[in-house]
Structures are given as structure tokens and as C-alpha cells.
Amino acid sequence: MNVQERVTELESRLAFQDDTIQALNDVLVAQQRALERLQLQVEALAKRQEEASGQFDIGEDESPPPHY
């Protein structure tokens, strides 16, 4: 294998690696956006649950009913 063939092979590999890195980056960005959306949803649900527990006066340290 001469030098020109080796350079061509390396350039080809580099191009494929660049494409792979870009594809992985795109997936990572999409996952980060989805994670941020999910975190906002969890925060909203936690807030709603706090409001609901205050509205219905649900206490965490209530003793169990007598039939237990």
C-alpha cells in the first residue's frame, strides 16, 4: 500500500467518523430536550400533588384506620 492509498483510506475513515459523531450528537441533543421536558412535567406533577394534598388535608403521619 503506497502513501496515496493510505491517505485516501484515512480520509475515508475520517469522513465516516465525522458522520457518526454528528449522528450521535443529534441523538444526544434530542435526549437532552426530552429529559428537560420530563423534568418540567415531574415538577408540575409534584406541585399539583402538593396542592391536592393541602386541599384535601391529607396528612402523612395519620395513623392507620382501626380495622388494620
Residue pairs with C-beta under 8 A, 6 or more apart in sequence:
1 9
52 58
